[in-house]
Amino acid sequence: METAIKYLLKFVKDKKYAEQLLDGTLYMRPADYYHKEEKGKIGQNDIREAAVSSMIQVYKHGHCPIYCMTAVREDDIVDGQYIISEKCIQDFECETGYIVILKFDIFEERLRTLLSEGYCVCGGLVDYHIITFDEMGKLMGDDSPKNLFIKHPYFSYQKEFRIVVCKELYNLNEPMIDHKKYFFPSSLRDFAIYRSIPELYHNGQHVLPLP
C-alpha cells in the first residue's frame, strides 16, 4: 500500500521563480508545449503529453495549462531526509537552481482558492502506464482532462503531482500564447520554503532535510 503524500517539490532554475511561487503565482504552460524536443532533453519534453494513445499521436486537452511538481510520500523520507533524484535535477536543468518545498496537506486545501477565472482546477498524481486500445476509446469519449494525468512509465521516477486548469489557452479565433499565470489570493510562505540545490549536495548525492 502506498503511503500518504507529505510534501510537494518544485524544481526551478532561478531564485526569482522560487520567490514567485512562494508569493502565490503558478506559471503554467499548455500540455502540448512540451511536445518539442530541445537538445535531447526528454525529461521535460514528451511527445506523448495530452495523448490518448501510446501508439499513435492522437491528443485531447493539449491546450490546457498544466503545472508539474514532485510528490514526496511518507516512505520516501528516512530520518527526516529525502534523497533527491539526480535525474530530476538534470531534467529540469537545476544543478545550480533551487527547490521549493510545500507541505502537501495545506497546499491541497489552498489549491481550492486558486484564481482560475472560473474554470475548474484539477490536481492529482500522474499515473504511469501504457494506454491500452480499450482505454483509448474511453479517453476519447471523456470530456474530463483525465488523459493529462497519464504518462509513459519511462517518466515514473519524476513522481509527478500535476495541476490542470480546464481552459484551452488558445484556439483558432485567439492569438497563440505559450504560458499563463494563475494566482492564489494569499502568499504560500506560511507552509512553503525553498533551498539552494548545490548546498544540498553531500557525499555524492543531494540530501534534502524536511521541516
DRENPA-3360 file (N, C-alpha, C; in nm, 2 decimals, always signed):
BEGIN
1 = METAIKYL = +0.08/-0.12/+0.00/+0.00/+0.00/+0.00/+0.09/+0.12/+0.00 ~ +0.06/+0.22/-0.09/+0.13/+0.34/-0.09/+0.10/+0.43/+0.03 ~ +0.20/+0.50/+0.08/+0.18/+0.59/+0.19/+0.14/+0.73/+0.15 ~ +0.09/+0.81/+0.24/+0.04/+0.94/+0.21/+0.15/+1.03/+0.16 ~ +0.10/+1.13/+0.08/+0.19/+1.24/+0.03/+0.21/+1.33/+0.15 ~ +0.34/+1.37/+0.17/+0.37/+1.46/+0.28/+0.42/+1.60/+0.23 ~ +0.49/+1.60/+0.11/+0.54/+1.72/+0.06/+0.53/+1.72/-0.09 ~ +0.53/+1.84/-0.15/+0.54/+1.86/-0.29/+0.67/+1.94/-0.32;
9 = LKFVKDKK = +0.75/+1.91/-0.42/+0.87/+1.98/-0.45/+0.86/+2.04/-0.59 ~ +0.91/+2.16/-0.61/+0.91/+2.23/-0.74/+1.06/+2.27/-0.77 ~ +1.11/+2.22/-0.88/+1.25/+2.25/-0.92/+1.24/+2.37/-1.01 ~ +1.32/+2.47/-0.98/+1.33/+2.60/-1.06/+1.47/+2.63/-1.08 ~ +1.50/+2.70/-1.19/+1.64/+2.74/-1.23/+1.69/+2.86/-1.16 ~ +1.59/+2.95/-1.12/+1.63/+3.08/-1.07/+1.56/+3.11/-0.94 ~ +1.63/+3.18/-0.86/+1.57/+3.22/-0.73/+1.44/+3.30/-0.74 ~ +1.43/+3.38/-0.85/+1.31/+3.47/-0.86/+1.19/+3.38/-0.89;
17 = YAEQLLDG = +1.20/+3.26/-0.95/+1.09/+3.17/-0.97/+1.04/+3.11/-0.84 ~ +1.14/+3.08/-0.76/+1.11/+3.03/-0.62/+1.03/+3.13/-0.54 ~ +1.07/+3.26/-0.55/+1.00/+3.36/-0.48/+0.86/+3.38/-0.54 ~ +0.85/+3.37/-0.67/+0.71/+3.39/-0.73/+0.62/+3.28/-0.68 ~ +0.66/+3.16/-0.67/+0.58/+3.05/-0.62/+0.54/+3.08/-0.47 ~ +0.63/+3.12/-0.39/+0.60/+3.14/-0.25/+0.51/+3.26/-0.24 ~ +0.51/+3.35/-0.33/+0.42/+3.47/-0.33/+0.28/+3.43/-0.38 ~ +0.27/+3.30/-0.43/+0.14/+3.26/-0.48/+0.11/+3.26/-0.62;
25 = TLYMRPAD = +0.21/+3.25/-0.71/+0.20/+3.26/-0.85/+0.23/+3.12/-0.91 ~ +0.14/+3.07/-0.99/+0.17/+2.95/-1.07/+0.19/+2.98/-1.22 ~ +0.31/+2.96/-1.27/+0.34/+2.99/-1.41/+0.32/+2.86/-1.48 ~ +0.21/+2.86/-1.57/+0.17/+2.73/-1.63/+0.18/+2.74/-1.78 ~ +0.21/+2.63/-1.84/+0.22/+2.62/-1.99/+0.12/+2.51/-2.04 ~ +0.07/+2.53/-2.16/-0.02/+2.42/-2.22/+0.06/+2.29/-2.23 ~ -0.02/+2.18/-2.22/+0.04/+2.05/-2.22/+0.12/+2.03/-2.35 ~ +0.07/+2.07/-2.46/+0.14/+2.04/-2.59/+0.26/+2.13/-2.61;
33 = YYHKEEKG = +0.29/+2.22/-2.52/+0.41/+2.30/-2.53/+0.53/+2.20/-2.51 ~ +0.51/+2.09/-2.44/+0.62/+2.00/-2.41/+0.64/+1.89/-2.52 ~ +0.58/+1.91/-2.63/+0.60/+1.82/-2.74/+0.74/+1.84/-2.81 ~ +0.79/+1.96/-2.80/+0.91/+1.99/-2.87/+1.03/+1.92/-2.80 ~ +1.12/+1.88/-2.88/+1.25/+1.83/-2.83/+1.36/+1.93/-2.84 ~ +1.43/+1.96/-2.74/+1.53/+2.06/-2.74/+1.66/+2.00/-2.69 ~ +1.76/+1.98/-2.77/+1.89/+1.93/-2.73/+1.88/+1.79/-2.66 ~ +1.78/+1.72/-2.70/+1.76/+1.58/-2.65/+1.72/+1.58/-2.50;
41 = KIGQNDIR = +1.67/+1.69/-2.45/+1.63/+1.69/-2.31/+1.49/+1.63/-2.29 ~ +1.48/+1.50/-2.30/+1.35/+1.44/-2.30/+1.28/+1.43/-2.16 ~ +1.36/+1.47/-2.06/+1.30/+1.47/-1.92/+1.19/+1.57/-1.91 ~ +1.20/+1.69/-1.97/+1.09/+1.79/-1.97/+1.00/+1.77/-2.09 ~ +1.06/+1.74/-2.20/+0.98/+1.73/-2.33/+0.93/+1.59/-2.35 ~ +0.80/+1.58/-2.39/+0.74/+1.44/-2.41/+0.64/+1.45/-2.52 ~ +0.66/+1.39/-2.63/+0.57/+1.39/-2.75/+0.44/+1.33/-2.71 ~ +0.43/+1.26/-2.60/+0.30/+1.19/-2.56/+0.22/+1.28/-2.47;
49 = EAAVSSMI = +0.26/+1.40/-2.43/+0.18/+1.48/-2.35/+0.04/+1.51/-2.41 ~ -0.06/+1.49/-2.34/-0.20/+1.50/-2.38/-0.25/+1.40/-2.48 ~ -0.17/+1.29/-2.49/-0.21/+1.18/-2.58/-0.32/+1.10/-2.52 ~ -0.40/+1.03/-2.60/-0.50/+0.94/-2.56/-0.46/+0.80/-2.61 ~ -0.34/+0.79/-2.66/-0.29/+0.66/-2.72/-0.14/+0.65/-2.70 ~ -0.09/+0.54/-2.67/+0.06/+0.52/-2.66/+0.12/+0.47/-2.79 ~ +0.03/+0.45/-2.89/+0.08/+0.40/-3.02/+0.07/+0.50/-3.13 ~ -0.03/+0.59/-3.13/-0.04/+0.69/-3.24/-0.06/+0.83/-3.17;
57 = QVYKHGHC = -0.03/+0.93/-3.25/-0.03/+1.07/-3.20/-0.17/+1.13/-3.21 ~ -0.26/+1.09/-3.11/-0.39/+1.14/-3.10/-0.40/+1.21/-2.97 ~ -0.45/+1.34/-2.97/-0.44/+1.42/-2.84/-0.58/+1.48/-2.81 ~ -0.59/+1.51/-2.68/-0.70/+1.58/-2.63/-0.66/+1.68/-2.52 ~ -0.72/+1.79/-2.51/-0.69/+1.89/-2.40/-0.54/+1.94/-2.40 ~ -0.48/+1.93/-2.52/-0.34/+1.97/-2.53/-0.32/+2.12/-2.50 ~ -0.42/+2.20/-2.52/-0.40/+2.35/-2.50/-0.43/+2.39/-2.35 ~ -0.47/+2.29/-2.27/-0.49/+2.33/-2.12/-0.36/+2.35/-2.05;
65 = PIYCMTAV = -0.35/+2.45/-1.96/-0.23/+2.47/-1.89/-0.21/+2.37/-1.78 ~ -0.09/+2.33/-1.76/-0.05/+2.23/-1.66/+0.06/+2.29/-1.57 ~ +0.07/+2.23/-1.45/+0.18/+2.27/-1.36/+0.23/+2.14/-1.29 ~ +0.36/+2.12/-1.30/+0.42/+1.99/-1.25/+0.50/+2.00/-1.13 ~ +0.48/+1.91/-1.04/+0.56/+1.91/-0.91/+0.59/+1.76/-0.88 ~ +0.68/+1.75/-0.79/+0.72/+1.61/-0.74/+0.66/+1.58/-0.61 ~ +0.60/+1.46/-0.60/+0.54/+1.42/-0.47/+0.64/+1.34/-0.38 ~ +0.64/+1.37/-0.26/+0.72/+1.30/-0.16/+0.63/+1.23/-0.06;
73 = REDDIVDG = +0.63/+1.10/-0.06/+0.55/+1.02/+0.03/+0.62/+0.99/+0.16 ~ +0.54/+0.95/+0.26/+0.60/+0.92/+0.39/+0.72/+0.82/+0.38 ~ +0.70/+0.72/+0.30/+0.81/+0.62/+0.30/+0.93/+0.66/+0.21 ~ +0.92/+0.78/+0.15/+1.04/+0.83/+0.08/+1.13/+0.91/+0.18 ~ +1.08/+0.93/+0.30/+1.16/+1.01/+0.39/+1.22/+0.92/+0.50 ~ +1.35/+0.93/+0.51/+1.43/+0.85/+0.61/+1.50/+0.94/+0.70 ~ +1.48/+0.93/+0.83/+1.54/+1.01/+0.93/+1.53/+1.16/+0.90 ~ +1.41/+1.20/+0.85/+1.38/+1.34/+0.83/+1.44/+1.39/+0.70;
81 = QYIISEKC = +1.49/+1.30/+0.61/+1.56/+1.35/+0.49/+1.50/+1.28/+0.37 ~ +1.52/+1.35/+0.26/+1.47/+1.29/+0.13/+1.59/+1.30/+0.03 ~ +1.62/+1.19/-0.04/+1.72/+1.18/-0.14/+1.66/+1.23/-0.27 ~ +1.71/+1.34/-0.32/+1.66/+1.40/-0.45/+1.71/+1.32/-0.56 ~ +1.62/+1.29/-0.66/+1.66/+1.22/-0.78/+1.76/+1.31/-0.86 ~ +1.88/+1.26/-0.89/+1.97/+1.33/-0.97/+1.92/+1.35/-1.11 ~ +1.84/+1.25/-1.16/+1.79/+1.26/-1.29/+1.68/+1.38/-1.30 ~ +1.61/+1.40/-1.19/+1.51/+1.51/-1.19/+1.59/+1.64/-1.19;
89 = IQDFECET = +1.70/+1.65/-1.12/+1.78/+1.78/-1.12/+1.83/+1.80/-1.26 ~ +1.88/+1.70/-1.33/+1.93/+1.71/-1.46/+1.82/+1.75/-1.56 ~ +1.70/+1.68/-1.55/+1.59/+1.70/-1.64/+1.55/+1.85/-1.64 ~ +1.54/+1.91/-1.52/+1.49/+2.05/-1.51/+1.61/+2.15/-1.51 ~ +1.73/+2.10/-1.54/+1.84/+2.19/-1.55/+1.86/+2.27/-1.43 ~ +1.86/+2.21/-1.31/+1.86/+2.28/-1.18/+1.98/+2.25/-1.10 ~ +2.09/+2.21/-1.17/+2.22/+2.19/-1.10/+2.26/+2.30/-1.01 ~ +2.23/+2.43/-1.06/+2.26/+2.55/-0.98/+2.14/+2.62/-0.94;
97 = GYIVILKF = +2.03/+2.55/-0.94/+1.90/+2.61/-0.91/+1.85/+2.59/-0.77 ~ +1.71/+2.59/-0.76/+1.65/+2.59/-0.63/+1.54/+2.49/-0.63 ~ +1.50/+2.45/-0.50/+1.39/+2.36/-0.49/+1.29/+2.41/-0.38 ~ +1.17/+2.43/-0.42/+1.07/+2.48/-0.33/+1.00/+2.36/-0.26 ~ +0.98/+2.36/-0.13/+0.92/+2.26/-0.05/+0.79/+2.31/+0.00 ~ +0.68/+2.24/-0.03/+0.55/+2.28/+0.02/+0.48/+2.16/+0.09 ~ +0.42/+2.19/+0.21/+0.35/+2.08/+0.28/+0.22/+2.05/+0.20 ~ +0.21/+1.92/+0.17/+0.11/+1.88/+0.08/-0.03/+1.90/+0.13;
105 = DIFEERLR = -0.06/+1.87/+0.26/-0.20/+1.88/+0.31/-0.25/+2.03/+0.30 ~ -0.16/+2.12/+0.33/-0.20/+2.26/+0.33/-0.22/+2.31/+0.18 ~ -0.12/+2.27/+0.10/-0.13/+2.31/-0.04/-0.26/+2.25/-0.11 ~ -0.29/+2.13/-0.08/-0.41/+2.07/-0.14/-0.53/+2.15/-0.10 ~ -0.54/+2.19/+0.02/-0.65/+2.27/+0.07/-0.65/+2.41/+0.00 ~ -0.53/+2.47/-0.01/-0.52/+2.60/-0.06/-0.55/+2.60/-0.21 ~ -0.53/+2.49/-0.28/-0.55/+2.48/-0.42/-0.69/+2.52/-0.46 ~ -0.78/+2.49/-0.37/-0.92/+2.53/-0.40/-0.95/+2.67/-0.41;
113 = TLLSEGYC = -0.85/+2.75/-0.37/-0.87/+2.90/-0.37/-0.80/+2.96/-0.49 ~ -0.74/+2.88/-0.58/-0.67/+2.94/-0.69/-0.76/+3.02/-0.78 ~ -0.72/+3.14/-0.82/-0.80/+3.23/-0.90/-0.78/+3.18/-1.05 ~ -0.88/+3.10/-1.09/-0.86/+3.03/-1.22/-0.96/+3.09/-1.32 ~ -1.01/+3.21/-1.30/-1.10/+3.28/-1.39/-1.23/+3.20/-1.41 ~ -1.27/+3.12/-1.31/-1.40/+3.05/-1.31/-1.39/+2.91/-1.37 ~ -1.27/+2.87/-1.42/-1.25/+2.74/-1.48/-1.21/+2.64/-1.37 ~ -1.26/+2.51/-1.39/-1.23/+2.40/-1.30/-1.08/+2.38/-1.29;
121 = VCGGLVDY = -1.03/+2.35/-1.17/-0.89/+2.32/-1.14/-0.89/+2.17/-1.09 ~ -0.80/+2.09/-1.15/-0.78/+1.95/-1.11/-0.64/+1.93/-1.06 ~ -0.63/+1.86/-0.96/-0.49/+1.83/-0.91/-0.49/+1.68/-0.87 ~ -0.38/+1.62/-0.90/-0.36/+1.48/-0.87/-0.23/+1.42/-0.91 ~ -0.21/+1.30/-0.87/-0.09/+1.22/-0.91/-0.10/+1.17/-1.05 ~ +0.01/+1.17/-1.12/+0.02/+1.12/-1.26/+0.02/+0.97/-1.24 ~ -0.05/+0.90/-1.33/-0.05/+0.75/-1.34/+0.04/+0.71/-1.45 ~ +0.14/+0.63/-1.43/+0.24/+0.59/-1.53/+0.21/+0.45/-1.58;
129 = HIITFDEM = +0.16/+0.45/-1.71/+0.13/+0.32/-1.77/+0.11/+0.34/-1.92 ~ +0.11/+0.23/-1.99/+0.09/+0.23/-2.13/-0.07/+0.23/-2.15 ~ -0.11/+0.32/-2.23/-0.26/+0.33/-2.26/-0.30/+0.22/-2.36 ~ -0.40/+0.14/-2.31/-0.44/+0.03/-2.40/-0.54/+0.08/-2.50 ~ -0.57/-0.01/-2.60/-0.67/+0.03/-2.70/-0.81/+0.06/-2.64 ~ -0.85/-0.03/-2.55/-0.98/-0.01/-2.49/-0.98/+0.12/-2.41 ~ -0.87/+0.15/-2.34/-0.86/+0.28/-2.26/-0.87/+0.40/-2.35 ~ -0.81/+0.39/-2.47/-0.81/+0.50/-2.57/-0.95/+0.54/-2.60;
137 = GKLMGDDS = -1.03/+0.44/-2.63/-1.17/+0.46/-2.66/-1.25/+0.54/-2.55 ~ -1.22/+0.50/-2.42/-1.28/+0.56/-2.31/-1.23/+0.71/-2.29 ~ -1.10/+0.73/-2.32/-1.05/+0.86/-2.30/-1.10/+0.96/-2.41 ~ -1.12/+0.90/-2.53/-1.18/+0.98/-2.64/-1.32/+1.03/-2.61 ~ -1.39/+0.95/-2.54/-1.53/+0.99/-2.51/-1.55/+1.06/-2.37 ~ -1.44/+1.09/-2.31/-1.44/+1.15/-2.17/-1.41/+1.30/-2.19 ~ -1.50/+1.39/-2.14/-1.47/+1.53/-2.15/-1.37/+1.58/-2.05 ~ -1.35/+1.51/-1.94/-1.26/+1.55/-1.84/-1.11/+1.54/-1.89;
145 = PKNLFIKH = -1.02/+1.61/-1.82/-0.88/+1.60/-1.87/-0.80/+1.48/-1.81 ~ -0.87/+1.37/-1.80/-0.81/+1.25/-1.74/-0.68/+1.21/-1.81 ~ -0.68/+1.23/-1.94/-0.56/+1.18/-2.02/-0.44/+1.27/-1.98 ~ -0.46/+1.39/-1.93/-0.34/+1.47/-1.89/-0.27/+1.41/-1.76 ~ -0.34/+1.32/-1.70/-0.28/+1.26/-1.58/-0.22/+1.12/-1.60 ~ -0.20/+1.09/-1.73/-0.14/+0.96/-1.77/-0.01/+0.99/-1.85 ~ +0.10/+0.92/-1.80/+0.23/+0.94/-1.87/+0.29/+0.80/-1.89 ~ +0.39/+0.80/-1.98/+0.46/+0.67/-2.01/+0.54/+0.63/-1.89;
153 = PYFSYQKE = +0.55/+0.50/-1.86/+0.63/+0.45/-1.75/+0.77/+0.50/-1.74 ~ +0.83/+0.54/-1.86/+0.97/+0.59/-1.86/+0.98/+0.71/-1.76 ~ +0.88/+0.79/-1.74/+0.89/+0.91/-1.66/+0.85/+0.89/-1.51 ~ +0.83/+0.76/-1.47/+0.78/+0.73/-1.33/+0.87/+0.78/-1.22 ~ +1.00/+0.80/-1.25/+1.09/+0.85/-1.15/+1.06/+0.99/-1.11 ~ +0.99/+1.06/-1.19/+0.95/+1.20/-1.16/+0.85/+1.21/-1.05 ~ +0.77/+1.11/-1.02/+0.67/+1.10/-0.91/+0.58/+1.23/-0.92 ~ +0.53/+1.25/-1.03/+0.46/+1.38/-1.06/+0.33/+1.40/-1.00;
161 = FRIVVCKE = +0.31/+1.52/-0.93/+0.18/+1.57/-0.90/+0.15/+1.68/-0.99 ~ +0.03/+1.67/-1.06/+0.00/+1.77/-1.17/-0.12/+1.85/-1.14 ~ -0.12/+1.98/-1.17/-0.23/+2.07/-1.16/-0.27/+2.10/-1.31 ~ -0.40/+2.10/-1.33/-0.46/+2.13/-1.47/-0.57/+2.23/-1.45 ~ -0.56/+2.34/-1.53/-0.68/+2.43/-1.53/-0.75/+2.40/-1.66 ~ -0.88/+2.37/-1.65/-0.96/+2.32/-1.76/-1.01/+2.43/-1.85 ~ -0.91/+2.50/-1.91/-0.94/+2.60/-2.01/-0.84/+2.59/-2.12 ~ -0.88/+2.59/-2.25/-0.79/+2.59/-2.36/-0.73/+2.73/-2.37;
169 = LYNLNEPM = -0.60/+2.73/-2.37/-0.52/+2.86/-2.37/-0.53/+2.93/-2.50 ~ -0.56/+2.86/-2.61/-0.58/+2.93/-2.74/-0.66/+2.84/-2.83 ~ -0.72/+2.90/-2.93/-0.79/+2.83/-3.03/-0.78/+2.91/-3.16 ~ -0.85/+2.87/-3.26/-0.84/+2.93/-3.40/-0.87/+3.08/-3.40 ~ -0.95/+3.12/-3.30/-1.00/+3.26/-3.30/-0.92/+3.35/-3.21 ~ -0.82/+3.30/-3.15/-0.74/+3.37/-3.05/-0.59/+3.37/-3.08 ~ -0.52/+3.47/-3.04/-0.37/+3.46/-3.06/-0.31/+3.35/-2.98 ~ -0.21/+3.28/-3.04/-0.15/+3.17/-2.97/-0.06/+3.23/-2.85;
177 = IDHKKYFF = -0.07/+3.17/-2.74/+0.02/+3.20/-2.62/+0.08/+3.07/-2.57 ~ +0.19/+3.08/-2.50/+0.26/+2.96/-2.46/+0.27/+2.95/-2.31 ~ +0.20/+3.05/-2.24/+0.20/+3.04/-2.09/+0.08/+3.12/-2.03 ~ +0.06/+3.09/-1.91/-0.05/+3.17/-1.84/-0.01/+3.17/-1.69 ~ -0.04/+3.28/-1.62/-0.01/+3.29/-1.48/-0.14/+3.28/-1.41 ~ -0.15/+3.20/-1.30/-0.26/+3.20/-1.21/-0.22/+3.23/-1.07 ~ -0.30/+3.29/-0.99/-0.26/+3.34/-0.86/-0.35/+3.29/-0.75 ~ -0.28/+3.27/-0.64/-0.35/+3.24/-0.51/-0.39/+3.38/-0.45;
185 = PSSLRDFA = -0.50/+3.39/-0.37/-0.53/+3.52/-0.31/-0.44/+3.56/-0.20 ~ -0.35/+3.46/-0.15/-0.26/+3.50/-0.05/-0.13/+3.42/-0.07 ~ -0.02/+3.46/+0.00/+0.11/+3.40/-0.01/+0.11/+3.26/+0.04 ~ +0.20/+3.18/-0.01/+0.22/+3.04/+0.04/+0.33/+3.03/+0.14 ~ +0.38/+3.14/+0.19/+0.50/+3.14/+0.27/+0.48/+3.08/+0.41 ~ +0.35/+3.06/+0.45/+0.32/+3.01/+0.58/+0.34/+2.86/+0.58 ~ +0.36/+2.79/+0.47/+0.38/+2.65/+0.47/+0.48/+2.60/+0.36 ~ +0.55/+2.70/+0.30/+0.65/+2.66/+0.20/+0.78/+2.74/+0.22;
193 = IYRSIPEL = +0.89/+2.67/+0.18/+1.02/+2.74/+0.18/+1.10/+2.69/+0.06 ~ +1.22/+2.75/+0.03/+1.30/+2.70/-0.08/+1.44/+2.69/-0.03 ~ +1.52/+2.60/-0.10/+1.66/+2.58/-0.07/+1.74/+2.58/-0.20 ~ +1.87/+2.62/-0.18/+1.96/+2.61/-0.29/+2.00/+2.47/-0.32 ~ +1.99/+2.42/-0.44/+2.02/+2.28/-0.47/+2.17/+2.25/-0.45 ~ +2.26/+2.33/-0.50/+2.40/+2.30/-0.47/+2.44/+2.28/-0.33 ~ +2.37/+2.36/-0.24/+2.40/+2.35/-0.10/+2.35/+2.22/-0.03 ~ +2.27/+2.14/-0.11/+2.22/+2.01/-0.05/+2.31/+1.90/-0.09;
201 = YHNGQHVL = +2.42/+1.92/-0.16/+2.50/+1.81/-0.21/+2.60/+1.76/-0.11 ~ +2.58/+1.64/-0.07/+2.67/+1.58/+0.03/+2.70/+1.44/+0.00 ~ +2.83/+1.40/+0.00/+2.87/+1.26/-0.02/+2.81/+1.20/-0.14 ~ +2.82/+1.27/-0.25/+2.78/+1.22/-0.38/+2.63/+1.22/-0.41 ~ +2.55/+1.28/-0.33/+2.41/+1.29/-0.35/+2.35/+1.42/-0.29 ~ +2.23/+1.45/-0.34/+2.16/+1.57/-0.29/+2.06/+1.53/-0.18 ~ +2.08/+1.57/-0.06/+2.00/+1.53/+0.05/+1.92/+1.65/+0.10 ~ +1.79/+1.63/+0.10/+1.70/+1.74/+0.14/+1.64/+1.72/+0.28;
209 = PLP = +1.68/+1.80/+0.38/+1.62/+1.79/+0.51/+1.48/+1.85/+0.51 ~ +1.38/+1.78/+0.56/+1.24/+1.83/+0.55/+1.20/+1.88/+0.69 ~ +1.12/+1.99/+0.68/+1.07/+2.05/+0.81/+0.98/+1.96/+0.89;
% end
